[in-house]
Amino acid sequence: MKDWHIKHMENTVIKHVKGLSPDATRYQKKMHYKYGGIVKILRYIEYDKKHGVTKDDIIAILEKLRSDSSYEELRSNDGFLDRLKEIESSVANTPATKILTK
């Protein structure tokens, strides 16, 4: 079950950092507004953490997005790096991880 949650978290992060396409339909914009914000993404990550995903798994996925050659096309999207840094800083500043870093 942990593997499913790791894959779910990876797909959620990829969906967020990919962003909304410029030619998105009205429905896609509505769904992105409803489910694609950073607050919802962090809520999904917290849900996956309750089911066995560790901070190391999250960091590994973020590093994989930043450096793996299979995500080269994803990195070319506008705002990719900003959204990735937003997730990284938010994950680093959650209360559970603050306790671990002290």
C-alpha positions as CSV (number, residue, x, y, z in Angstrom):
1,M,0.0,0.0,0.0
2,K,2.9,2.3,0.7
3,D,4.0,2.0,-2.9
4,W,0.6,3.2,-4.1
5,H,0.8,6.3,-1.9
6,I,4.3,7.1,-3.2
7,K,3.1,6.9,-6.8
8,H,0.0,8.9,-5.9
9,M,2.2,11.6,-4.3
10,E,4.5,11.6,-7.3
11,N,1.6,12.0,-9.7
12,T,0.1,14.8,-7.6
13,V,3.4,16.7,-7.5
14,I,3.9,16.2,-11.2
15,K,0.4,17.5,-11.9
16,H,1.1,20.6,-9.9
17,V,4.5,21.5,-11.3
18,K,3.3,20.9,-14.8
19,G,0.8,23.7,-14.3
20,L,-2.2,24.5,-16.5
21,S,-1.7,24.5,-20.2
22,P,-2.3,27.8,-22.1
23,D,-5.1,26.3,-24.2
24,A,-6.9,24.6,-21.3
25,T,-10.7,24.3,-21.5
26,R,-13.0,26.1,-19.1
27,Y,-13.6,22.9,-17.3
28,Q,-9.9,22.2,-16.9
29,K,-9.4,25.7,-15.5
30,K,-12.3,25.2,-13.1
31,M,-10.8,21.8,-11.9
32,H,-7.3,23.3,-11.6
33,Y,-8.7,26.2,-9.5
34,K,-10.7,23.7,-7.3
35,Y,-8.0,21.0,-6.8
36,G,-4.7,22.3,-8.1
37,G,-3.7,24.9,-5.6
38,I,-0.7,24.5,-3.3
39,V,-2.9,24.1,-0.3
40,K,-4.7,21.1,-1.8
41,I,-1.4,19.6,-3.0
42,L,0.1,19.8,0.5
43,R,-3.0,18.3,1.9
44,Y,-2.6,15.3,-0.5
45,I,1.0,15.0,0.5
46,E,0.0,15.0,4.2
47,Y,-2.6,12.3,3.4
48,D,0.1,10.1,1.8
49,K,2.5,10.7,4.7
50,K,-0.1,9.3,7.1
51,H,-0.1,6.1,5.0
52,G,3.7,5.5,5.1
53,V,5.4,8.0,2.8
54,T,8.4,9.4,4.5
55,K,10.1,12.8,4.1
56,D,13.0,11.0,2.4
57,D,10.5,9.7,-0.3
58,I,9.3,13.2,-0.8
59,I,12.8,14.6,-1.2
60,A,13.7,11.8,-3.6
61,I,10.8,12.6,-5.8
62,L,11.5,16.3,-5.8
63,E,15.2,15.6,-6.7
64,K,14.1,13.2,-9.4
65,L,11.9,15.9,-10.9
66,R,14.8,18.4,-10.8
67,S,17.5,16.2,-12.3
68,D,16.1,13.1,-14.1
69,S,16.4,13.1,-17.9
70,S,12.9,11.6,-18.2
71,Y,11.4,14.9,-16.9
72,E,13.3,17.1,-19.3
73,E,10.2,18.2,-21.1
74,L,8.4,18.9,-17.9
75,R,11.2,21.2,-16.8
76,S,10.9,23.3,-19.9
77,N,7.4,24.4,-18.9
78,D,7.0,28.0,-17.7
79,G,7.0,28.4,-14.0
80,F,8.1,24.8,-13.3
81,L,11.0,25.8,-11.1
82,D,8.9,28.3,-9.1
83,R,6.2,25.7,-8.4
84,L,8.8,23.1,-7.5
85,K,10.5,25.5,-5.1
86,E,7.1,26.3,-3.6
87,I,6.5,22.7,-2.8
88,E,10.0,22.2,-1.4
89,S,9.8,25.2,0.9
90,S,6.3,24.2,2.1
91,V,7.3,20.6,2.8
92,A,10.4,21.8,4.6
93,N,8.3,24.2,6.8
94,T,5.6,21.8,7.9
95,P,5.4,21.3,11.7
96,A,6.4,17.6,11.6
97,T,9.6,18.3,9.6
98,K,10.5,21.3,11.8
99,I,10.7,19.0,14.8
100,L,12.9,16.6,12.8
101,T,15.4,19.3,11.8
102,K,16.0,20.6,15.3
